[in-house]
Amino acid sequence: MFSHFVRTIQLALKSLMLHKLRSALTMLGIVFGVFSVIAMLAIGEGASAQAQQRVLELGATNIIAVSVKPAESRGNAGQQQRVLRYGLLRSDYDLLENTIPTVVNAIPVREIRGEARYLHRTIDARLVGCTADYRHVNRLEMARGQFISEQHQREMANVCVLAHETAQALFPYEDPLSHAVQLKGRFYTVIGIIRHRTASAAIGGSLSGQDYNKDVYIPIRTFQVRLGDLDIRVVPGARVYEQIELNQVTLQIGDGEDVIPTAHVVRETLSLTHGSQQDYSVVVPLELLKQADQIRQIFNVVLGSIATISLIVGGIGIMNIMLATVTERTREIGIRRALGARQRNITQQFLTETIVLAGTGGVIGILLGLTTPLGFQVLQLIVKNFVLGAGEQTSDMAKMFEEMQPQIALWSLPLAFGISVGIGIIFGLYPARAAARLDPIEALRHE
């Protein structure tokens, strides 16, 4: 039985090698079909992993409440002369921290845009009032010095911590530690420097992207006393007065299973204190993570279906060539039938040739598919250097493309190969049956 199978494979290879160019061109449809399945699924997996990583950076057991400027006040901000009060309150922070038992920690944040100055050097920075836990939640690593401590909070100390680019802009030559930086007319002693951190992307429509490298961190109690809640900004034609107590409150939940139920409680609590004013948003990274996983599955199905179409096209090419082969080998079929070969032997022979053709194309397609990450890196370099231009300001979409890293889905390799062999069987069955059903007498007469 095994020797018969080996003999059938040998005959199939011999028949295909008689027309090397035709067999190779026919195989290309399967090769590119398998390659496209693996490559598109790898790109989809890479994009999904990138999105999930951004969500995980927010903390899978965190719930983030964010102040949002009411929609009705956005369009005519330049004409407003009154003080616009909106956003989270310190009473909201106390209520969420003290009344929800599943909350193990709450981190308040207050931030404004402002100029940081040292001597004649200035930089437009984000001034952030925060607590000691802010560094751990946002994965900030110290380069030198220390971060804000609880003692600084109690003493309402005039100290600050500089982010990487802020420190480089203000102190290109000196050591920033122990020097005083001017913020909003007051001086703050530098006690620490943060390492460079990759900027976070925007999540949905509620949480904007953040560049942590241009920040200045001060104790939040110092922020409240020295800078206050009123933010005055100059816009074309007018000044805008906004009063915000807290920009963000991050709630850390002890158990991952309590995150979703706690999020419902947080939303209900804030809805009671804020009424109909839509001046806050609650972001739950765990919910976003589940949504991202669902989108990944849909994305894989769509991309896989599109790539499978090219395999079907390759299968049609195989059927076309095999039908032509049957016509060319009609006399051979008649001789084999006259020598005692049965219909199933003829069917088996032609079907084996089709499977060998599709299987070989599948193996080559898999090998090409494994080069997808390397090929994508080359494409990124070409786009960056020749399309966008080196050093050119890029859009968010271009940045996402530059950061994307395809990930080969191991399950896609046997899947793509199995589909290629299945396509070979399906589209090779009809030509094989057509060859087996030829009348032996008519086949022998064929010239």
N, C-alpha and C positions, 0 to 999 in steps of 0.2 A: 504493500500500500504506500509506504513512504517512498520507495524507489519510483513508483508510478507518479507520485506527486512531483518528485525532483525532475523526472523526465519531462513532465508537462511544463514546468517552469523553464527548463532549458530550451524546449521547442518555442515557447513564447518569446524568450529573449532572442533566439536566433531569428525568428520571424520579424521582430521589431528592428533588429540590427541590419536587416536587409535594406531598410529605408531609414537611415540614421537621421537625415535632416527632417523628414516628414514626422518621424516619431518625436524628435526634439521639439519641433514647432507645436505639435499637438500637446506635448507635455507642458508647454509654457503656460497654458490656460490654468492648469492645476497648480503649477508652481506659484504663479502670482496670486491665485485664489487663496492658497494656504498662507502665503506670506501676508496678504492683506488681512486675513482673519487674525493672525497672531499680532501683527503690527497695530491694527486698530484697537484690539482688546488691550494691548500693552499701553497705548496712549490713554485709553479710557481709564485703566487702572492707575496710571500715573497721575492723571488729573484728579481722580477721586481721592487718591492718597494725599495729594497736596491740599485738597479742600478739607479733608478730615484732620490733617495735621494742624491746619489753622484753627479749626474748631477746638481741637484738643489743647492748643496753647492757652485757651481761655479757661481750661479746667473742666473735666467731665463731671465733677461734683460741685461745681459752682453755679450760682444763680446771680445774674448781673442786672441790676436795676439802673437805668440810664435816664438822665433828664433830657427831654426832647422839647424843642421850641414849638409851641402850638402852631399849627398850619396857617391859621388865619392871620398870624402876625409876621409871617415870613416875607410876604410879597411887598408890604409897605413899610419895611423896617427903616428905610431912609427918611420917612416922613414922621416917625414917631417922636414925640416930645415927652411923653410920659414914661415913667419907670415900668418896664415890663417885668412882672414877677412870675416865675414859672419854675418847674423842676422839683426835684426831691428836696425834702426838708430834713433838718437835723432831728426833728421829732419823728419823721419816718424811719430814720436810721435807728433811733432808740427803740421804737415800737417793734421793728423787725428783729432786732437783736435780742430784745428782752422777752418777747411774747411767743416766739416760735421755737419750740424745744429742739427741733432737728437742726437748727442753725448753731454751729460750733464756733463760728467766728464771723465778724462783719468788718469789712474794710471800706471806710468812707474816702472819697476822693473829691477834691475841688481843684479846678484848673482854669486858667485864663491864658491868653496870649499876651506877651509883653516883651519889652526889650531888656536884655541882660547886658550889663556894661562893666568893663574893667579898664580903667584909664581911658584911652581913646578907642578901644576896640568894643564893638557891639555885635549882638546877634539877636535876631527875632526868635525867641524861644517860647516853649510852653512851660508856664510856671505851674507846678503841681504841688498842691498841699495834700499830704498823705501820712500814713502811719508806717511803723516799722515792717508790718506784714506786706505792704505794697510790693516790696522787692521780691519776696518769695512767690507771690501770686503771679507776677509778670516775668518771672525768671530773669531778673536782673543780676548780673555778676559784678562784684566789685573789682576794679583794677587796682585801686589804692585807697587807703583810708577806711572809713566806716560809713554805714548808712544811718539814716535817722533812727534814733532809739526812743524808747519810752521816756527816758529821762529828759530828752530834748522836748518831748511833748509836754511833760509836766512843767518844765521851766519856761515853755514858750520861747525857746532859745532862737536867736537870730543866726541860724546855721543853714547851710544848703549843701546839696550833693549835685555835682554836675554830670550830665550825660557825656558820652564820648565826643561828639562833634562840638558840643557847647564848650567843653574844656579846651579842645584844639583851637577853636576860634578865638577864645578870650585869652588863652595862655599858650601861644605857639612856641614860646621859648622858656618861660618860667614854670616852676612847679606850682600848680594851683593851690595845693593844700596850705591852709592858714592864711591865704589871701582873702580879701573882702570883695565881694561882687555886689554891684548896685542893682537892685530890683525895685521898680516902682518908687524910686526916691529913697529907699532904705538900703543899708548895707548888711550883707549876710556873709559870715565866714565859711569858706569852703572846707568841708570835713571829709569829703570822699569823692572819688571819680568812678563812674560806671563804665564797664567794658562795652564795646560795640555790640549792639543787638539788632537783629534783623527786624525790619518794620513788619507790623501785623497788617493783614489785609482787612478790608471792610467785611463784616459778616451781616448778610441780609441788608435791610434798610434801616436797622436800628442802631447798629454798632459800627462806627466809622473806623477806617484804618488809622493806625497810630505809628508815628515815627519816634521811637524812644530815644534816638540819638541826639535830639535837640531839646532835651528837657532840663529843667532845673527843679530839684525836689527840696521842699522845705516842710517842717512839721505843720500838720493841718491846723493845729491850734494857733500856731504863729500866723498862719495864713489868715485865719478868721479875725484875729486881733489886729494884725498889721495892715492887711489888704482889704478885709471886709467882704461883704457879699455883693456889693455894687460893682458892676463892670461897665465902664464907659468906653465906647468905641466910636471912632470917627468914620462916618461913611460919606459918600459924595452928597453934599448939601445939608448935612445935619449930623447930630450926635445921637447915638443910640444908648439908652440907659437900660441895662438888664440887671435884675437882682436874682441871684441863684445862690442857694445855700450849699447844695452838694450837686456835683455833676454825675457822680456814679457811686453806687454802693454794691460791693461784691460780697455775696453771702456764701460762706463755705459750709457745705452739708457733710455731716459725719458719715452717712451711709449712702452709697449710690442709689439704692432702691428708694430712698426717701426724696430724691431730687425732684421728680415729676410731681408727686403730691405736694411737696413744699412750694413748688413754683405756683401751683393753683392757689395756695394760701397767700402767698406774696401778692399775687395779682388781685385777689379779693381784698386784701388789707389795704393796698394802695388805692384801689377803686373807692373804698369807703372814705379815705382821707382826702382824696383829690376830686371826688365827685365826677362831674362830666368833663372836667378839664383834661384833655389828652396831652399832658405835659411830661409824660414818662413812658418808658418802654421796659419790658422785662425780657431779657435774653437768657435762654437756657441752652448752653452748649450741648447738653445730652440730647435734647430734642433736635437740635441742628445736626448732631452726629447721626441720629437715626434717619433723618431726612436725607442726609448726604449718602448714607448706605443704600437707601431706596433708589435715589437718583443714579447711583453707581450701577445697580442691577438693571435699571431701565436702559441706561447708557450702554451697558454691555450687550443687552439684547438687540438694541437698535443697530449698534456698530457691527455686531456679529452677523445680523441679518443682511446688512448692506454688503459686507464682505463675502457672505455665502453666495450672493448673486453672481459674483465673479467665478466662483466654483461651478455654479450651474452652467454658466456660459462655457467654461472649460469642458464640462461634461457633454454639452451639445457638440463641441468640437471633436471630442473623442468619438461620439456616436457617428458623426459625419465621416471621419476617417475610417472607422471600422466598417461602415457600410461600403465605402469605396474599396476597402481591403477584401471584403467578402466577394465583391464583383470581380476583382483581379484574381482571386484565388478560387474561383468557381471550379475550374478543372481539377485543381488539387483536392478540393472537397469531394468531387465525384470519384477520384481515384481512391481516396481514403475510405469512402463508403463502399466502393467495390471490393476493397481488401478486407472488409468486415467491421469497419468502425461504425458504431451506433450514433444515433442522434445526440445522445447525451455526451458522447466523447467529443463530437464536433462543438457542441455548446460549451463544454468544459474548456476546450482548447482556446476558443476565441474569447471566452470570458476571462480566462487566465491572462491572456495578452492585455486585455483592458485593465485588469487589476494591477498587473505589473506596471503598465504605463502610468496609471493613476497613483499607485503607491510610490513609485520612483519620484514622480512629480511632487508628491506629498513630503517625502524626505528632504528633497532639495528646498522646498518651500519652508520647511521647519528650520533648516540651517540658515536660510536668508532671514527668517523671522527673528532668530536669536540675535541678529546684528542690529535690530531696531534701536536699542538705546544708543549705540555708537553712531548710527546713521542720523538719529535725531539730534545728537550733539553737533554733528557736522552741519546739519540744517540750521541749528540755532546760531552757529558761528557765521554762516553765510548771511542769514537774515540780519544779524547784529552789525556785521562789518560792511556789507554791500547794499542792503536794502534800507536799514534804519540809519546806518552811519555810526561809526565809533564815537562814543561820548555824547550822542544826540539824546535829547530829552524824550523819553518813551512814555507811551500811554500805559494805563493799568493793564490793558489786554496784552500789550507787548511785553510788559514785565512778567505777567503770568506765563506767557509763552517761553520767555527766557528761563524761568525758574522750573518749568515743567520737566520732569524726568520720567520717561516711560518705564513701566515695570512689567516684565514678562510674567503673565499669568501662567503658571506651570500647567494648570488644568487645560489651558487652551491648546497645548501641544498635542496631546492625544486626541482632543476634540477635533482639531483641524485635520489631523491625519485620518481619523475615523470618517470624517465627512468626505474627504477626498476619495478614500477607498469606496465608501458608500455611493458617491457620485459615479465612480467608475463602474460599479456593479449595476446600478440602475440604468445608466445610459449605455452600458455595454451588453445588457441582457437582450435587447431587441435585435441588434446585429448578430449576436451569437445564435439566437433562435432562428433568425432568418437564414443563417448559413446552414444550420442543422436540418431545416425543412426543405432544402433544395432537393429536387428530384435527382437521384444518382444518374439516371440515363441522360437527362437533359444537361446535367453538369459535365458529364464526360464529352458531350458534343460541343461544349462551349469552347470557343477559340480565344 
